[in-house]
């Protein structure tokens, strides 16, 4: 029997009500009355669901991991319904499917948009689009803590020294995430203002960068970011969604520093430096390095922003960076660098063990004393297999729907990795509004599949296909 822990979802409906109230105040302050009523509808609906879900009593004291996975999946389906209300009841005559598509794209921090011309949209709707990303990033981070039991011990050790995650420890980490997430959003907003980015644009970009989202408050990034200093600072700020949400906190506040709390971020720093050096030495002859810097970090952090420059010849390289992704406890997607590195090192050691059987090969991550066991390697391998299967299935669906194979392949990667289409991937002018309604439903499903860890898909299938 499926048991959903709806009290977990009540918190996010409360956050939606706060964002709705903020948009109402913003609309009154700047005299944007065209879509004002839509935020009242959203406010009332979210408060109602928040109270209703909080009041529902569950007789279960402990939920299984399958119940938790389905709760998270149900949240990815239901929460965007409330987030789509301002789109659906706005003056832009969007169908429910288009409104839901926009909300799902924001909530999963993907950034695919139905709107062709952002300049023709009310500023309050633009802010709401960015807000859907912000709450989606928060939901993703909370879900990692909520589903922590499906991950290996090394990832748990990078979060806490506690041996088990009881309800009090989960609550403690969730509060820490909320405060860090909100504080870092404020930091990004203030830094962008210091570098002369317009306040409205700074606020929307802050929501996008911290959540690894893809929505822009303008048609082109070049209308917002205009000089090299702004390009560099935007690139640096993207790293907030590349590294762990706890990285800056642990650097400042952790007294008894253990390497377990930093091991993944240390690997990511080395990975980032190597990629930047490769591009600096081999791919920066004909253009300023700042443009490559933006494209590299934007891809690695699964944001996807780019300036209007011709980098289509490098699209495959950027897509590979998108697939690898960032930190486990960040808002970025991807397969995760540490997983790929661990699997690669383990495979090399296995091959060498046959050629040099007398040697001892340690499956240990550099910079740490952490060894990964065979069960963890199996999980990493299954994650890659599921990704390849999902990529093949979705590419086939898009090809059948009339999209060229190249664009289908690129869009499948970007969808599963929750990264917006842009000029660096050769997809800047792709129109989502003209897609067949079944194709849009497929995009919605695979955006959600990309946001929840691919391993959870296997666990769901195991639950329903193998009863024992």
N, C-alpha and C positions, 0 to 999 in steps of 0.2 A: 504494500500500500504506500502511495506517495504522500509524504507529509511536508508541506511547505512551511518554512519558518518565516511567516509574514511580518513578525515584529522586526526582523532585520531590515525589511523594506520600508517600514514606517518612518525611519529616520530620514531616508532620502526624499520621501514625499514632503517631510517637514522642511528640508533644504530647498525643495522646489517652491514651496510657499514663500520662503524668505526671498528667493530670487524673483518671484512674481511681484512681491511687495516692493522690492528694490526697483523693478522696471516701472511699476505704477508711479512711484515717487519721481523717478527719472523722467517719465513722460509728462507729469504735471510741471516739473521744474523747467523743462525746455519746451513746454507747450506742444507736445506731440500727442494729439488727441485722436488721430485717425484709427489707431489700433488699441486704444486704451482699454476698451471693454474686454478684449481678449485676455488680458492679464488678470482681470477680475475673475473670469471663468476659470482660468488656470489656478488662481489662488484658492478659490472655493473648492475646486475638485481635489487639489493636493492636500488641503487641510482635512477634508472629509476622509480621504483614503488614509492619511497619516493617523488620524484618531481611530478610524475603524480597524486598521491593521494592528495598532498598538493595543486595542481593547480585546482583540481576539485571543482567547486563552487556548493554550496548547497543553494537552495532558502528557505530552512527551517531554521528559527531562533531558534526554540526549538524542540528537538527530544523527542519523547516519551520514556518511560522506556523500551518498547518492542524493539524499534529501537536500543537503546543502548545495550540491551542484545544480539541482533542478530549481532551487530557490533563486540562485544567481541567474540562471538562464531565464526563469520567469520574470525576474526584474528587468533583464535586457529587453523583454517583450513588452512589459506593462508600463514601465516608467516612461519610455518614449511616447506612449499614447497620450499621457498628460503633457509632456513637453511639446507635442504636436498641436495642442489646442491653439496657441497664439498664431501659428502658421495657418491652420485651417479656417479660423474665424477672422483672419486679417482681410484687408481690402484687396488682396492680390489673387483672389479666386482660385486658390490651390485646392486640388482634390484631396481627399483624405489620404490616399496612397502617397501622393507627392509630399504632403505635410508629414506623414509618418516616415517617409524616406529621409527627409531633411532632418527630422528629430533623431532617427537611428544613426544617421551619418555623424551628427554632432555628438550623440551620447557615446558612440563607440570611438570617438576621436578620429574618425576617418577623414571627413572634410569634403566628400562628394556633395555637390550642390545642385539643386533644381533651378536656382535663380541664375539667369544669364547676366544680368546687369545689376550689380550690388548698389550702384549709385542711385538707382531708382527706388530703393527700399528705404522705408522709414528707419531712422537711427535706432529706435527702440527694438525693432525686429532684428537689426544687425546685432545689437547687444544681446538679445535673447538667443540668437544662434550661437554666439560665443559662450553664453551661460550654459547651454546644453553640453558643450564640451567640458566645461569646468566641473560640472556635477558628474559627468561621465568618467572623467579621470579620477575623481574621488571615489566613485563607486568601484572602479577597477582596483584601486589600491586597497580598499576595504575588503573586496572579494578575495584578494590574495591572502589576507590574514584569515578570513573566514574559511577558506579552503586550504589552509596551511598543511593539513594532514596528508594531502596527496603529493607533497613535495618532499625532496630528500633532506636528510639531516643537515647537510652542509648549508643549505639555504636557510634552514631554521636557525642555525648557529650564527648566521650573519645578521639575524634580527634580535636575538635575545640569548642570554645565558641560561634561561630556564629550560629544564628538561622537557616539560610538557606545556601545552597551551590550553589552560583551563579558561573559563569564561572571564575571570578577572584579568588574566594576562592579555587576552584578546581585546578586552575593553580598554586596557591601558595603552596597548599599541595603537588601537583605533583613534583614541584621543590624541596621541602623539602625531599620528598621520594627519589628522584634521588640522591641528595647529600648525604643523610644518607646511602643509599644503597651502593653507591660507596665508601664512607669513611669506613663503616664497613667491606667491602670486603678487603680494604687495611689493616685495623687493623688485621683481621684474617690472612692475608698473612704474615704480619710482625711478629705476635706472633708465628706462625708455624715455621718461619725461626729462631727465637730466640731459639726455642726448638729443633733445629738441624734437622728439616725436610727439605729434599732436596728442593731447590728453585722451580724447575719445579713441584714437587708434592705439594708444598705449594700453588702455584698459582692455580692449578686445584682444590685442596681441598677448597680453599677460595671461588671459584666460586660455588662449590657444597654446602658448608655449609651455605652460606648466602641465597641461593635460595631454601634450603631444598631439594636439588637434590640428586641423587643416583649414579651418574657416578664416578668411581674411575680411577685414572691415571695408575693403575696397576691391575693385576689379583686379588690380595688379599690385604686387608688392612694391614695384618701382614708384608707385604713387605715394607710398608711405616712407620707404627707406631710400634716401637720395644721395648719400655720400659714403665714403669708405669707412669712416668712423662708425656710422650707424650700421653698416653691413657687418663689421667686426663685432660690435657689441651685441647685435641680434644673434650672430652665430654663437657667441659665448653664452648668451642667455638660453639658447636651445639646449645646452648641456644640462640644465636643470632637469629636463625630462629624459636625459640619456643616462645619467648616473642615478644611483639609488636615492630615494627620497630621504633616507636617513644619513647620507654621506656627510653633508654639511653639519648636521646635528652631532654626529659621532666625532667629527673632527674638533668641534668646539667644546662639547659638554661631557664626552666620555672620559672619565678619569683613568680607570684601569683599562687602558686601551689593549684590546686583544686583536690579533691579526684577523680573527674570524669576522670581525665587524667591517673589515676593509678589503678583504681578499678579492671580491668581485670587482670593486671599483679600481683597485690597483691593476688588475688585468685590463680593464677598460681604458685606463690611462695609457698603458703600453700600446694597446691596440689602436687607440686614437692617434698617438704620436707616430706610429709606424705608417698608418694610412696618410697622415698629413705630410710626412717626409716623402713618401712615394709620389704623391701628387705634386709636391713642391719641386721635386727633382725631374719628373718625367712628363707632367701634364700641365705645366704653367708657363709655357714659352710664349704663347700667343695671346694670353689674357692675364689680367691682374689676379693674383693669388686669392684675394678676398672673395672673388666670385666662386672659385673652387672651394674655399673654406665654407662658405654658406651652403653650397650644394652638398658637400661631404657631411657636415654636421646635421643638416636638415634630413638627409637620408638615414644617417646612423641613428638619429633620435626618432625616426618614423613620423616626422612632421610633414615633410615634402615641400615646404616653401621654396620658391626659387625666383630669381629675378628674370626678366624677359631677355634671356641671352641664349644663344645657340650652343647648347651642350648635348644635343641629341646623340652625337657620336659616342658619348660616354654613358648613355642611358643604361646599358647592361651592367656596367660597373656600379652605378648608383643603385640599381635594383638589387644587386648582390649585397650592398651595404644595408639596404632596407630589410632584406631577408635575415641578415645576422642580428640586427637590432641592438638594444642596449642592455641595461641592468634588469635583473629580475624584479627588484622592488622599485622600479621606476614606472612611469606611465607609458613608456614606449612599448611597442610590440616586438615582433621578430622572434626568431628561434632562440635568441640569447647567445651572446658570444661565449660565455663560460661553458655552456652546454656543448657547443660545437668544438671548442678547444679541448674539453675533457674527452669527448668522443674521439677526436682526432688523435690525441696523445695515447689513449688506451689502444686504439687500432694499430698505431705505429709500434707500440710496445709488444702487442700480440704478434705482429709480423716479425719483429726482431727476435722474439723469443724462440722462433723456429730456426732462424739462421744462427743464433748464438744461444743455445739452450743452457749453457753453463752460467750465463750472466743473469743477474737479478735486475729486473726493470720495475721501478717504483711508479705506481699510478698516483703521483702526488702533484698537486697544483703548485706552480712556482709562487714564491712569496709566502707560502703557508706550510703548515704541517698537516693539511687536510688531504686524506686519501679518499678517492671515490671507489665504491665497490661495484660489483657486477650488476646488482639490481638497479643502481642509478644509471649505469651505462645503457641498460635495457630501456629505461624510460626515455633517455635522450634519443636512442635509436628509433623508438616507436614514435616519438614526436616528429622526427624528420620524415618517417614513412607516412604518417598521417598528413603532414603538410604536402608531400608530393602527391598523395592521392587526392586531397582536396583541390590542389592546383590543377591536376589533370581533369577532374570532374567539372570544376567551374569554368576552366578554359574551353572545354567541350561544349558546355551549355551556352556560353557567350558566342562561340563560333557558330553554333546552330542558329542562334538568334539573329545572325546577319552581321556581326561585328568581325572585322578582319582578324586573322589568327594572331598577328603580331600584337594588335591592340588588346585582344582577348587575353593573351598571355600576360601582358603588362598589367592590365586591369585586375586580373586574378591575383597576381602577386601583391599589388597595392591594396586590394580589398582584404586579403587574408592577413596582411601586415598593418592594416588600418592606417594607410598613408595616402595623402591627397594626390590626385593627378596634377602634374605641373609640367613646365617646359623641359625640365631636366630628364623627364621620362618620355618626352615626345607626345604628351597627351593633354596639353594645356587647353585645347579647344574642344574636348570631348563633351557632347551634350547628353546629359542624363535625363532631361525632361522628355525627350522624344523616344525613349526606350519603351518597348512593349511592357505592359503591366506585369506579365509573368517574369520578365527579365528583372524588373525592379524588385519583385519579391525575392528572387534569387540573390540579388545584391544585398538585400536586407538580411537574409539568412546567413550569407557568408561573411558579412561584416560582423555579425554576432559571433559566428564560429571563430573568426580571427581574434576577437577580443577576449573570449574566454580561452584559457590555456588549451591547446590542442589535445593535451593528454586527457582532459575532462571528457572530450567526445568519446574516446576509447572507453572510459569508465561508464559512461551512459549506455553505450552499446553493449558492454559486458553485462550491465544490470538487466537489460531487457532481452538480450539474445541468449545469454547463458544464465539460467535461473539458479544453477547451483554454484 
